[in-house]
Amino acid sequence: MSRLSESHLLNLHRVLSDEAILGVMVFTLDGQHCLYANKLGRELLEISKDTDLDKIEVKCLFPEKVRPEFRALNADLLHNEGLYQDVVVRKQTG
């Protein structure tokens, strides 16, 4: 059995992530830079393919206004919880 090279393994991870049914975004610990967004993550947040992910900060995803019955993504939520589902985020198109 042959092992995949590091570049092939990275490509396999990227393909699997892009086919996932969840939107995925990865940020630096300080939230200042987006390191990765899979295909669905980009689609859901309306991030164009030519957008430099490094310029997206996690705080750009915090919505300005949210109806009371919804939870908004915010700094407190990020610091106090580990799984984020059913939260309102701000799309890059506003």
C-alpha positions, -999 to +999 in steps of 0.1 A: +000+000+000+014+034-010+010+065+012-002+098-002+023+126-005+017+156+017+005+176-013-019+149-024-032+145+012-038+183+014-056+182-019-078+153-007-087+173+025-096+203+004-118+182-020-136+165+010-141+199+027-155+215-004-180+187-008-192+189+029-228+198+037-216+223+063-201+257+057-167+259+072-145+289+080-112+289+099-098+320+115-066+328+133-069+327+171-072+365+173-099+365+147-081+390+125-076+368+095-096+341+077-073+312+068-098+290+050-134+289+038-149+258+021-171+261-010-204+261+010-191+286+035-182+310+007-216+304-009-236+309+023-218+341+032-217+353-004-179+355-005-167+357-041-139+334-053-116+364-059-120+378-024-088+376-004-098+356+027-070+371+047-088+404+047-119+390+064-120+393+101-144+373+123-161+405+135-172+411+099-196+382+104-213+398+134-247+412+123-257+447+134-293+439+141-311+406+149-347+399+158-351+389+194-360+353+186-326+347+169-291+344+183-265+365+167-229+355+163-209+378+185-177+379+206-194+365+237-207+335+218-173+329+203-156+330+237-181+309+256-193+282+232-175+258+210-202+248+186-221+274+166-253+264+150-285+282+143-269+316+147-273+347+125-242+359+107-236+388+084-230+380+048-201+398+031-226+415+007-242+431+038 
